[in-house]
Amino acid sequence: MKINDKNNILANLNINENIVIELGCGENKHHLDAIGIDVLDYPSVDIVGDIYDVLEQFPNGSIDKVFGYHFIEHVPNINRLLLELSRVVKVGGFIEFVAPHFSNPYFYSDPTHLHFFGLYTFNYFSINSSLQREVPTYQEKLWFQLDHVDLIFKSSPPFYFRHAFKKTIGLLFNSCGYMRELYEENFCYLFPCYEVRYKLSRVAN
């Protein structure tokens, strides 16, 4: 797929500056200082193209922060994405992904969603586990550390009473790692979770 660098950002990239990218930014970027990347040409998008093709244009160790909100569930190959991010993100760089939790009933309504996400998903891609339950890793090399994972409880407008109720539940189940694990094993289908947030950092390997 041809890349459309609308503001000629790649040609003028200065890796000594703080470089922030937002993957799949859509119509509205969450971070106005970020380079917005999307396969669809919205006004807020700075670089239009397939995510793998766009990331290939960034130099090694050039990116400080990566954000993706309701993006990674649309990616066909997560292993490939993380491998490319491990190349372009600086050691000590920060990544944050927010995705629908697998118990979110709206997840299944979107035919473009390709992957499920839960509390343990990025433990499979990280050198460490922030939780009690251990999971295997399947990669030869691991380039990321999982710094934190949060369960996000909310409801979409106009369901304001449900939203307040779920926010209260969220305070309880996010109070510690034990409570998050207790929730996902025993209560996730009784009180569906809306999103899960992962914070990772790039480590030297």
N, C-alpha and C positions, 0 to 999 in steps of 0.2 A: 504494500500500500504506500502511495506517495505521501510524504510528510509536507505539511504546510506550516512553516514557521512564520506566522503572521507578523511578528515583530522583529524578526531576524535575531532572535535571542541566542541561538546556538553559535552563530558566527562571532558574537561579541561576548561570549561567556568568559567571566573572570573567576577562575577557581579559587582565588584568594579572597573573594567576597563570600558572604553568607548566602548560600544558594538553597532555596526552598522550592520544592515542587509539590503540586497537588494532583494526584492521579484520578482520572475520571471526574474532573471538577464539575462537569455539567453546566447548567445555566448560571449558577452562582457559586463563586469560589468562597470557601470558608475563610481562607487566608489571603488577604488582598496583596500581600507581598510575595506570594508564591507564583511560580510559573505554572499556569494551568494547562494540563494535558488531557485531551479527550479525543475519542474517535469521531465525535460529532462536532460540527463547527458552530458552537454557540458564541455569542459576543464575548463572554468572559474567558474563552479558551485562547491561550497563547500559541500552543503548538497542537495542530490537528494531525492525528495519525494513530496507527496501531501502537499500543503501549510498548511492545518489544522493540519495534522499529525505532521509536522515539528514544528510548533509553539507550539504544546502541550508539546514538549520536553524542552522548555525554561522555566526557573523559573519565578515566579511572579516578576514583576518590575525589570527585568534584562536588558532591551533594552533601549538604549538612542535615537537612530535614526532609522527610517524606511524609505526606498525609494522603489518606484515601478514605473517603466516607461513602459507604455503600457502593464501593467499586470492586473490591476483591472477589465478591461472590459472582461477578460477571467474567472473571478472568479464566480462560480455558486451561491454562497450565500454571499453577501456583509455584511449582518447583522452578520452572523457568524464570518466572518473575523474580523470585527471591534470589536466584543465582545472578541475575542481571543487577538487582539492587545491591547485592554483596560486592559487585564490581564498582558501581558508581558512588555508593555512599561511603563517606569518610569513616575511618575507624573512630569510634565514639559518636558517630552520627545517630540520629534519632528517627524512628519510624512509628507512625500511629495509623492503625487501621480500625475502622468501625464498620461492622457488618451485621446483618440481621441474625439474631440468635435462632437456632434451629427450631425452637418452640414457638417462634413468632408465626401466627397463622397466616399473616399476609405474605410470608416468604414464598409460599407455594403458588400464589396467584400470579407471580411474575415469571413468564416463560423464559426470560433471559438469565435467570439465576441458575448457576451451574454447580455450586458447592454449598455444603452445609458448614456452619460454624458454631462452635460451642466453647466452653470454658477451657478445654484442653488442646484445642486445635493447633495453636502455635507452639505448644510444648514439643510437638513432633518435629519442629524446625529449629529448636533452640538448644543451646548448650546446657541450659539449666531448667529446672522446674520450680515454679513459684508455688506449687500446690503439693499436697500430700500424696495424691495418687500419681504413681509413676507411669509414663508411657514410653514406648520405644521411639527411636529415631531411625529413619530409613536412608538418610543422606550420608555420603562418604565424608563430607566436610560440613561443618555447621559454622555459620558466620554471624549468628545473631544470638543475643541474650534477651530473654523475655523478662522485662522489668516489672510489668504490671498487667493485670487483666481485670476488667470491670464488667459486671452485668448491668445493663441499663434498662430500667423498668419505666415505661411510659405508654400512653395511648395517644393516637392521633386525634386532632380536632375533628368533630365537635364533642368528643367523649371526655369532657373535662372532669367529671366525677371519677370515672375510671382512672384517668391520669393521676389524680391526687392519691387515689387508693394505691396504685402501683408504685408511685414514688415513695410512699410510706413503706411498702414491702421491700423496695430496693434498699432503703436505709438498713433494714434488718439483715437482708441476705448479703449485703456488701460490707458488713461490719468487720469481717475477717475472712481469711481463706477457707477456714473450716466451714463457715456458713455458706460460702459460695458453692463449695463442693456438696454440702448437704442439700442445697437447693437443687442443683442440677441432677443429682441422683434421685431425689425423692419428690420434688415439688414442681418441676419445670412444666409439666402438662396441666397441673392444677392452677398455677399462676404463671402463664406464659411470659417470657422475657422478650423485650422488644429488640434490643441490640446487645452486642458484646464489643468491648473496646480493648485493643491490644496495644501495648507500648513496648517497643523493642529497641535495642541499640546494637550497632555494628561493632563486633569485637575483632581483635587481631587473631589470626589463626595461621 
